[in-house]
Amino acid sequence: MFKWIGWLLLPTTLLAQNNLPDLLIVNGRILDGTGNPWYQADVAIHNGKIVTIGKNLPRNAYRIIDAGNRIVAPGFIDVHTHIEEDEKREPLAMSFIYDGVTTCITGNCGMSNVNIGQYLNWIDSLKPSVNVASLLGQSDVRKAVLGRANRNATAEELKQMLQIVEKAMQDGAMGLSTGLIYIPGTFTPTDELIALARIAGKYNGVYATHMRDEGDSITQAIEEALRIGREGNLPVQISHFKLSGQQNWGRSKKTLAQVDQARASGLDVTIDQYPYTASSTSISTLLPDHILADGQDSIQARLQRPAIREEVIKYILARLKKRGLRHLNYAVVAYFKPDTSYNGKSIEEINLMKGRKHNARAEAETVMDIQIAGGASAVFHGMGEVDVQQIMKYPYNMIASDASIRVFNEGVPHPRGYGTNARVLGLFVREKNILTLEEAIRRMTSLPAQKFNLKDRGLLKEGMAADIVVFDEKTVSDRATFEKPHAYSIGFEYVLVNGVLTIDQGKHTKARAGKALRNNSFGLVVQ
């Protein structure tokens, strides 16, 4: 048998005889993930684990990395990703690895593989460059039983959904996720969500939610999420915490106070955030929910009826009025498969390309035409910088990209898929001094590991998995912009995944040492 050690392929018998560390990181400043200040020490790694941390360790190892006084920290855990179906196309996960991410939690916003056991086994066989854990998506559970129907579940249908959740939790799901602005999540009553959440709670799972509203009705949406946590008896993770729409700017003090009050009452509720003033999702979110029920054929048929088109126009115009805008210039197409010339252009610009009148009514028609053609992903510029900074300061807030594995040069996606962590470290830590470096690392490492029961990740500590990043806090930066999003972050000199060098001197080694991470709390089920 042979084993890769850095770039060397060595016999495992030789390793056993000499018992040398696979890797030794020397001359580094350790930020261990706790939030404590850095200290100088060396780190010895063997068989994918941290075996020793100490000063002046013997310089005996198969590979010695001189950190050169750079920061040595735990690999980052991105708690909100959407990598489903991307792993096979891009198993090297460069957009995450170059941003210091060693673990992705997928299955967010109610969307996941319903057969979690099969999915995690497939991840182990694929061996991507990052570790992968998964939530179970409630929308896809509901689709498996009810399709996209806009109605309540029957008792028998609810029983079937509960069985799916139970099996997924037994197979290693980290919890239950919802996307309550997406079909069919939006059609789901709160009581049904609570019933499903109770099953996840039995297995020490988390309830992670893209709430019903992140704008005008956000306080009510937060209260629903908190109720599900209380009655479901499980921790709550509020995804990509923000305030959407210009009319809601400045409300973050109130929404953060809701989270604080819930924590004071004994509910384990935390949040995550991406460090940008734009979101990204489907263009379909500009349409009324009921238009999107059932399948694409039904949606196309509805949107071709004059009465429905007039309803949609009025709906979009009313939303624009609330925002104080005259045009749909805040919505920018990221990827439209039927016509890629739309990519990177706002709905206002696309409408003019089509030769239509320069008004919001015509732009609403353009939105409907895009949806009839199959829809598009889009970037929505609608958050205030003051709120982003206010939320960033909140101590129970994790850093998350809300991104897929990017395919380089495909479309004009949100830059968060390339630069989320580097942006926090470069802009919000180094330039704006909104966070200390120690606090930012804690938010990216031990806080998410604690929340999602990743017991051997998130800290630099003997016996922990050797997911490690080495970076220069003076130069680490994001390079992706909204105009030119396809650019990898810089500054991460070394990244280790399960003890294997995946970034070596700033270059991806093509190593694929990631594995599936499973919730192993099923032995602690409380009946």
VONU-88743 format. One record per residue (C-alpha): residue in three letters; chain; z negated, y, x. Coordinates in steps of 0.1 Angstrom, whole numbers. Each point is the difference from the previous one (the first is absolute). Example, Ala and Ser with C-alpha at 12.3 -4.5 7.8 and 13.67 -1.06 7.14 Angstrom:
2
- ala / A / -78 / -45 / 123
- ser / A / 7 / 34 / 14
END
This chain:
527
- met / A / 0 / 0 / 0
- phe / A / 7 / 35 / 11
- lys / A / -13 / 34 / -11
- trp / A / 14 / 36 / 4
- ile / A / -24 / 22 / 20
- gly / A / 14 / 35 / -1
- trp / A / 35 / -7 / 13
- leu / A / -9 / -33 / 18
- leu / A / 4 / -35 / -14
- leu / A / -28 / -21 / 14
- pro / A / -13 / -36 / -5
- thr / A / -30 / -1 / -23
- thr / A / -16 / -25 / 24
- leu / A / 0 / 26 / 27
- leu / A / -16 / 25 / -23
- ala / A / -27 / -25 / -8
- gln / A / -7 / -9 / 36
- asn / A / -3 / 35 / 13
- asn / A / -15 / 15 / -32
- leu / A / 14 / 34 / 10
- pro / A / 4 / 27 / -27
- asp / A / 36 / 3 / -13
- leu / A / -2 / 38 / 3
- leu / A / -24 / 25 / 15
- ile / A / 2 / 37 / -11
- val / A / -17 / 21 / 27
- asn / A / -8 / 37 / 4
- gly / A / 1 / 8 / -37
- arg / A / -21 / 21 / -23
- ile / A / -13 / -22 / -27
- leu / A / 0 / 13 / -36
- asp / A / -14 / -31 / -17
- gly / A / 8 / 9 / -36
- thr / A / -36 / 8 / -11
- gly / A / 4 / 38 / 3
- asn / A / -21 / 1 / 31
- pro / A / 11 / 20 / 30
- trp / A / 22 / -16 / 26
- tyr / A / -14 / -18 / 31
- gln / A / 16 / -13 / 31
- ala / A / 4 / -38 / 3
- asp / A / 24 / -29 / 5
- val / A / 11 / -25 / -26
- ala / A / 7 / -36 / 7
- ile / A / 21 / -20 / -24
- his / A / 5 / -38 / -2
- asn / A / 16 / -22 / -27
- gly / A / 6 / 30 / -23
- lys / A / -37 / 11 / 1
- ile / A / -20 / 27 / 17
- val / A / -22 / -20 / 23
- thr / A / -17 / 27 / 21
- ile / A / -4 / 38 / -1
- gly / A / -18 / 15 / 30
- lys / A / 2 / 22 / 30
- asn / A / 17 / -11 / 32
- leu / A / 10 / -34 / -12
- pro / A / 14 / -23 / 27
- arg / A / 37 / 7 / 6
- asn / A / 10 / -36 / -8
- ala / A / 25 / -5 / -28
- tyr / A / 35 / -11 / -6
- arg / A / 9 / 36 / -8
- ile / A / -19 / 31 / 8
- ile / A / 8 / 32 / -20
- asp / A / -12 / 33 / 15
- ala / A / -7 / 22 / -30
- gly / A / -1 / 30 / 24
- asn / A / -29 / 17 / -19
- arg / A / 19 / -3 / -33
- ile / A / -17 / -9 / -33
- val / A / -5 / -37 / -7
- ala / A / -6 / -6 / -37
- pro / A / 3 / -27 / -27
- gly / A / 35 / -5 / -14
- phe / A / 5 / 20 / -32
- ile / A / -3 / -16 / -34
- asp / A / 24 / 15 / -26
- val / A / -16 / -7 / -33
- his / A / 30 / 11 / -21
- thr / A / 34 / -13 / 9
- his / A / 30 / -14 / -19
- ile / A / 15 / -25 / 24
- glu / A / 9 / -27 / -25
- glu / A / 36 / -12 / 7
- asp / A / 2 / 22 / 31
- glu / A / -17 / -25 / 24
- lys / A / 30 / -23 / 2
- arg / A / 25 / 28 / 7
- glu / A / -23 / 18 / 25
- pro / A / -26 / -25 / 13
- leu / A / -6 / 21 / 31
- ala / A / -15 / 27 / -23
- met / A / 8 / 27 / 26
- ser / A / -7 / 29 / -24
- phe / A / -36 / -12 / -3
- ile / A / -5 / -13 / 35
- tyr / A / 12 / 32 / 17
- asp / A / -26 / 18 / -22
- gly / A / -29 / -21 / 12
- val / A / -2 / -22 / -31
- thr / A / -9 / -36 / 6
- thr / A / -9 / -11 / -36
- cys / A / 17 / 9 / -32
- ile / A / -15 / -6 / -34
- thr / A / 28 / -4 / -25
- gly / A / 3 / -8 / -37
- asn / A / -10 / 35 / -10
- cys / A / 8 / 20 / -31
- gly / A / 1 / -31 / -22
- met / A / 29 / -15 / 19
- ser / A / -3 / -33 / 20
- asn / A / 11 / -35 / 3
- val / A / -18 / -18 / -29
- asn / A / -4 / -32 / 20
- ile / A / -23 / 14 / 27
- gly / A / -7 / -34 / 16
- gln / A / 37 / -6 / 4
- tyr / A / 6 / 35 / 13
- leu / A / -27 / -1 / 26
- asn / A / 12 / -34 / 12
- trp / A / 34 / 15 / 4
- ile / A / -14 / 29 / 20
- asp / A / -16 / -25 / 24
- ser / A / 33 / -18 / 4
- leu / A / 20 / 32 / 5
- lys / A / -25 / 14 / 26
- pro / A / 7 / 38 / -3
- ser / A / -12 / 24 / 26
- val / A / -29 / 12 / -23
- asn / A / -27 / -18 / -18
- val / A / 5 / -1 / -38
- ala / A / -25 / -1 / -28
- ser / A / 9 / 3 / -37
- leu / A / -15 / 12 / -32
- leu / A / 12 / -15 / -33
- gly / A / 22 / 24 / -20
- gln / A / -10 / 2 / -37
- ser / A / 34 / 13 / -11
- asp / A / 17 / -31 / 14
- val / A / -27 / -22 / -15
- arg / A / 8 / 16 / -34
- lys / A / 37 / -4 / 6
- ala / A / -4 / -37 / 7
- val / A / -16 / -4 / -35
- leu / A / 13 / 28 / -22
- gly / A / 30 / 14 / 19
- arg / A / 3 / 38 / -4
- ala / A / -11 / 0 / -37
- asn / A / -18 / 31 / -13
- arg / A / -28 / -18 / -19
- asn / A / -34 / -14 / 4
- ala / A / -4 / -36 / 13
- thr / A / -9 / -28 / -24
- ala / A / -31 / -20 / 7
- glu / A / 21 / -28 / 14
- glu / A / 20 / 24 / 22
- leu / A / -32 / 15 / 13
- lys / A / -13 / -35 / 8
- gln / A / 32 / -7 / 21
- met / A / -5 / 33 / 19
- leu / A / -36 / -8 / 7
- gln / A / 10 / -34 / 14
- ile / A / 26 / 17 / 23
- val / A / -26 / 24 / 13
- glu / A / -25 / -28 / 6
- lys / A / 25 / -21 / 19
- ala / A / 11 / 30 / 21
- met / A / -36 / 8 / 10
- gln / A / -7 / -36 / 9
- asp / A / 31 / 1 / 22
- gly / A / -12 / 30 / 19
- ala / A / 10 / 32 / -18
- met / A / -21 / 30 / 10
- gly / A / -3 / 12 / -36
- leu / A / 19 / 14 / -29
- ser / A / 23 / 30 / 1
- thr / A / 14 / 21 / -28
- gly / A / 29 / 25 / -3
- leu / A / -7 / 16 / -33
- ile / A / 29 / 24 / 1
- tyr / A / 24 / -29 / 3
- ile / A / 14 / -24 / -25
- pro / A / -17 / -22 / -13
- gly / A / -33 / 12 / 15
- thr / A / 2 / 32 / -20
- phe / A / 1 / -21 / -32
- thr / A / -33 / -18 / 9
- pro / A / -32 / 9 / -19
- thr / A / -32 / 6 / 20
- asp / A / -18 / -30 / -15
- glu / A / 28 / -23 / 13
- leu / A / -4 / 15 / 34
- ile / A / -37 / -5 / 0
- ala / A / 4 / -37 / -10
- leu / A / 23 / -6 / 30
- ala / A / -22 / 20 / 23
- arg / A / -30 / -21 / -8
- ile / A / 18 / -30 / 14
- ala / A / 8 / 18 / 32
- gly / A / -37 / 12 / 2
- lys / A / -12 / -36 / -2
- tyr / A / 17 / -6 / 33
- asn / A / -12 / 32 / 18
- gly / A / 33 / 16 / -6
- val / A / 9 / 37 / -2
- tyr / A / 15 / 19 / -29
- ala / A / 27 / 23 / 16
- thr / A / 17 / 23 / -24
- his / A / 29 / 24 / -2
- met / A / -15 / 17 / -30
- arg / A / 16 / 9 / -33
- asp / A / 3 / 36 / 10
- glu / A / -3 / 21 / 32
- gly / A / 7 / 33 / -16
- asp / A / -11 / 16 / -33
- ser / A / -21 / -29 / -12
- ile / A / -14 / -11 / 34
- thr / A / -36 / 3 / -9
- gln / A / 4 / -23 / -29
- ala / A / 20 / -24 / 22
- ile / A / -29 / 0 / 26
- glu / A / -25 / -8 / -28
- glu / A / 21 / -30 / -11
- ala / A / 1 / -13 / 35
- leu / A / -37 / 4 / 4
- arg / A / -6 / -17 / -34
- ile / A / 21 / -30 / 11
- gly / A / -21 / -2 / 32
- arg / A / -33 / 1 / -18
- glu / A / 9 / -24 / -28
- gly / A / 20 / -23 / 23
- asn / A / -28 / 0 / 24
- leu / A / 21 / 6 / 31
- pro / A / 6 / 28 / 26
- val / A / 27 / 26 / -8
- gln / A / 27 / 14 / 23
- ile / A / 18 / 30 / -14
- ser / A / 35 / 0 / 16
- his / A / 17 / 29 / 16
- phe / A / -25 / 25 / -13
- lys / A / 17 / 33 / -8
- leu / A / 8 / 28 / -25
- ser / A / 36 / 0 / -13
- gly / A / 16 / 31 / -14
- gln / A / -4 / 36 / 9
- gln / A / -21 / 6 / -31
- asn / A / -26 / -24 / 14
- trp / A / -4 / 14 / 35
- gly / A / -36 / 8 / 8
- arg / A / -16 / -27 / -22
- ser / A / -9 / -23 / 29
- lys / A / -36 / 12 / 2
- lys / A / -5 / -12 / -36
- thr / A / 17 / -33 / 5
- leu / A / -19 / -7 / 32
- ala / A / -32 / 8 / -18
- gln / A / 8 / -27 / -25
- val / A / 2 / -25 / 28
- asp / A / -32 / 12 / 15
- gln / A / -18 / -2 / -34
- ala / A / 12 / -36 / -4
- arg / A / -12 / -9 / 35
- ala / A / -34 / 16 / -8
- ser / A / -3 / -22 / -31
- gly / A / 5 / -31 / 21
- leu / A / 37 / -7 / -3
- asp / A / 18 / -8 / 32
- val / A / 31 / 22 / -3
- thr / A / 21 / 13 / 28
- ile / A / 34 / 16 / 3
- asp / A / 31 / 1 / 23
- gln / A / 25 / 27 / 8
- tyr / A / 32 / 7 / 18
- pro / A / 1 / 33 / 19
- tyr / A / 30 / 17 / -17
- thr / A / 6 / 24 / -29
- ala / A / 27 / -22 / -15
- ser / A / -1 / -34 / -17
- ser / A / 26 / -26 / -4
- thr / A / 8 / -24 / -28
- ser / A / 28 / -9 / -24
- ile / A / 20 / 27 / -17
- ser / A / -8 / -18 / -33
- thr / A / -34 / 16 / 0
- leu / A / 17 / 32 / -12
- leu / A / 7 / -18 / -33
- pro / A / -23 / -7 / -29
- asp / A / -17 / -35 / 3
- his / A / 14 / -14 / -33
- ile / A / 36 / 5 / 12
- leu / A / -7 / -25 / 28
- ala / A / -12 / -29 / -21
- asp / A / 17 / -34 / 2
- gly / A / 29 / -5 / 25
- gln / A / 27 / 22 / 16
- asp / A / 24 / -8 / -28
- ser / A / -24 / 14 / -26
- ile / A / -6 / 31 / 22
- gln / A / 38 / 6 / 4
- ala / A / 5 / -4 / -38
- arg / A / -28 / 25 / -8
- leu / A / 12 / 26 / 24
- gln / A / 35 / 0 / -14
- arg / A / -13 / 9 / -35
- pro / A / 3 / 38 / -6
- ala / A / -34 / 2 / -18
- ile / A / -17 / -17 / 30
- arg / A / 18 / 22 / 25
- glu / A / -12 / 31 / -18
- glu / A / -35 / -13 / -1
- val / A / 1 / -6 / 38
- ile / A / 14 / 34 / 6
- lys / A / -28 / 17 / -19
- tyr / A / -26 / -22 / 18
- ile / A / 13 / 10 / 35
- leu / A / 3 / 36 / -9
- ala / A / -36 / 1 / -12
- arg / A / -12 / -16 / 32
- leu / A / 20 / 26 / 20
- lys / A / -15 / 28 / -20
- lys / A / -35 / -12 / 8
- arg / A / 8 / 0 / 37
- gly / A / 14 / 35 / -3
- leu / A / 34 / -11 / 13
- arg / A / 35 / 7 / -13
- his / A / 17 / -29 / 18
- leu / A / -5 / -36 / 10
- asn / A / 1 / 10 / 37
- tyr / A / -34 / -16 / 7
- ala / A / 15 / -35 / -6
- val / A / 21 / -13 / 29
- val / A / 19 / -33 / 0
- ala / A / -10 / -23 / 28
- tyr / A / 23 / -29 / -7
- phe / A / 27 / -4 / -27
- lys / A / 20 / -32 / 5
- pro / A / 30 / 8 / -21
- asp / A / 7 / 33 / 19
- thr / A / -18 / 6 / 32
- ser / A / 13 / 36 / 2
- tyr / A / -29 / 7 / -23
- asn / A / -25 / -10 / 26
- gly / A / -20 / 30 / 13
- lys / A / 11 / 23 / -28
- ser / A / -20 / 15 / -28
- ile / A / 8 / -6 / -36
- glu / A / 10 / 36 / -2
- glu / A / 25 / -5 / 29
- ile / A / 14 / -32 / -14
- asn / A / 5 / 16 / -34
- leu / A / 21 / 27 / 17
- met / A / 19 / -26 / 20
- lys / A / 10 / -15 / -34
- gly / A / 14 / 34 / -11
- arg / A / -26 / 5 / -28
- lys / A / -16 / 32 / -11
- his / A / -28 / 14 / 23
- asn / A / -28 / -5 / -25
- ala / A / -29 / -24 / -6
- arg / A / 16 / -15 / -31
- ala / A / 30 / -12 / 20
- glu / A / -23 / -12 / 27
- ala / A / -18 / -22 / -26
- glu / A / 33 / -15 / -9
- thr / A / 6 / -8 / 37
- val / A / -34 / -18 / 1
- met / A / 10 / -21 / -30
- asp / A / 33 / -9 / 16
- ile / A / -17 / -11 / 32
- gln / A / -24 / -22 / -20
- ile / A / 29 / -15 / -20
- ala / A / 17 / -9 / 33
- gly / A / -31 / -20 / 11
- gly / A / -24 / 27 / 11
- ala / A / -10 / 14 / 33
- ser / A / -30 / 5 / 23
- ala / A / -9 / 37 / 5
- val / A / -23 / 23 / 18
- phe / A / -20 / 25 / -22
- his / A / -12 / 32 / 15
- gly / A / -29 / 9 / -22
- met / A / -34 / 1 / 18
- gly / A / -19 / 29 / 15
- glu / A / -10 / 2 / 37
- val / A / -35 / 12 / -9
- asp / A / -6 / -31 / -21
- val / A / 14 / -23 / 27
- gln / A / -24 / 15 / 25
- gln / A / -30 / -1 / -24
- ile / A / 6 / -36 / -8
- met / A / 5 / -8 / 38
- lys / A / -35 / 13 / 6
- tyr / A / -16 / -25 / -24
- pro / A / -20 / -26 / 19
- tyr / A / 8 / -30 / -22
- asn / A / 38 / 5 / 3
- met / A / 22 / -24 / 19
- ile / A / 34 / 8 / 15
- ala / A / 29 / -18 / -16
- ser / A / 38 / 3 / 1
- asp / A / 10 / -12 / -35
- ala / A / 32 / -12 / 18
- ser / A / 23 / -30 / 5
- ile / A / 11 / -13 / 34
- arg / A / 28 / 25 / 7
- val / A / 35 / -11 / 9
- phe / A / 11 / 24 / 26
- asn / A / 26 / 25 / -12
- glu / A / 1 / -14 / -36
- gly / A / -2 / 28 / -26
- val / A / -21 / 31 / 3
- pro / A / -35 / -13 / -7
- his / A / -34 / 17 / 1
- pro / A / -11 / 5 / 36
- arg / A / -34 / -16 / -7
- gly / A / 17 / -34 / 7
- tyr / A / 2 / 10 / 37
- gly / A / -27 / 25 / 8
- thr / A / -31 / -1 / -22
- asn / A / -26 / -9 / 26
- ala / A / 16 / 20 / 28
- arg / A / 2 / 30 / -23
- val / A / -37 / -2 / -8
- leu / A / -9 / -3 / 37
- gly / A / 24 / 27 / 12
- leu / A / -1 / 25 / -28
- phe / A / -33 / -4 / -19
- val / A / -21 / -10 / 30
- arg / A / 15 / 17 / 31
- glu / A / 16 / 31 / -15
- lys / A / -19 / 8 / -32
- asn / A / -34 / -14 / 9
- ile / A / -5 / -12 / -35
- leu / A / -13 / -34 / 12
- thr / A / -16 / -10 / 33
- leu / A / 18 / -27 / 19
- glu / A / -29 / -24 / -5
- glu / A / 0 / 5 / -38
- ala / A / 38 / -4 / -2
- ile / A / -2 / -33 / 18
- arg / A / -28 / -12 / -23
- arg / A / 21 / 8 / -30
- met / A / 29 / -21 / 14
- thr / A / -21 / -30 / 12
- ser / A / -35 / -9 / -10
- leu / A / -1 / 17 / -34
- pro / A / 31 / -19 / -13
- ala / A / -12 / -32 / 16
- gln / A / -33 / 3 / -18
- lys / A / 15 / 8 / -33
- phe / A / 25 / -29 / 0
- asn / A / -23 / -27 / 15
- leu / A / 19 / -2 / 33
- lys / A / -30 / -12 / 18
- asp / A / 15 / -6 / 34
- arg / A / 20 / 33 / 2
- gly / A / -5 / 37 / 2
- leu / A / -25 / 1 / 29
- leu / A / 2 / -4 / 37
- lys / A / -28 / -25 / 4
- glu / A / -4 / -33 / 18
- gly / A / 12 / -29 / -22
- met / A / 23 / 22 / -21
- ala / A / 38 / -5 / -2
- ala / A / 18 / 18 / 27
- asp / A / 20 / 24 / -21
- ile / A / -1 / 30 / 24
- val / A / 18 / 33 / 6
- val / A / 1 / 21 / 32
- phe / A / 12 / 35 / -4
- asp / A / -2 / 35 / 15
- glu / A / -17 / 23 / -26
- lys / A / 16 / 30 / 17
- thr / A / 36 / -11 / -6
- val / A / -1 / -24 / -30
- ser / A / 24 / 15 / -26
- asp / A / 22 / -8 / -29
- arg / A / 37 / 8 / 3
- ala / A / 12 / -8 / -35
- thr / A / 8 / 29 / -23
- phe / A / 12 / 3 / -35
- glu / A / 34 / 10 / 12
- lys / A / 2 / -26 / 28
- pro / A / -25 / -27 / -9
- his / A / 13 / -28 / 23
- ala / A / -21 / 6 / 31
- tyr / A / -28 / -21 / 14
- ser / A / -33 / 15 / 9
- ile / A / -8 / 6 / 37
- gly / A / -32 / -4 / 20
- phe / A / -10 / -36 / -6
- glu / A / 4 / -15 / 35
- tyr / A / -13 / -34 / -9
- val / A / -5 / -19 / -32
- leu / A / -15 / -35 / -2
- val / A / 2 / -22 / -31
- asn / A / -23 / -30 / 2
- gly / A / -2 / 4 / 37
- val / A / 37 / 1 / 6
- leu / A / 17 / 31 / 15
- thr / A / 23 / 13 / -26
- ile / A / 5 / 35 / 14
- asp / A / 0 / 0 / 38
- gln / A / 4 / 34 / 17
- gly / A / 13 / 15 / -31
- lys / A / 26 / -27 / -8
- his / A / 0 / -27 / -26
- thr / A / -1 / -34 / 18
- lys / A / 16 / -18 / -30
- ala / A / -33 / -20 / -3
- arg / A / -8 / -13 / -34
- ala / A / -37 / -9 / 1
- gly / A / -9 / 11 / -35
- lys / A / -15 / -24 / -26
- ala / A / -11 / -1 / -36
- leu / A / -35 / 12 / -6
- arg / A / -17 / -16 / -30
- asn / A / -31 / 10 / -20
- asn / A / -23 / -28 / 10
- ser / A / -28 / 10 / -25
- phe / A / 10 / -27 / -26
- gly / A / -29 / -22 / 12
- leu / A / -24 / 27 / -12
- val / A / 12 / 1 / -36
- val / A / -27 / 9 / -25
- gln / A / 6 / -17 / -33
END
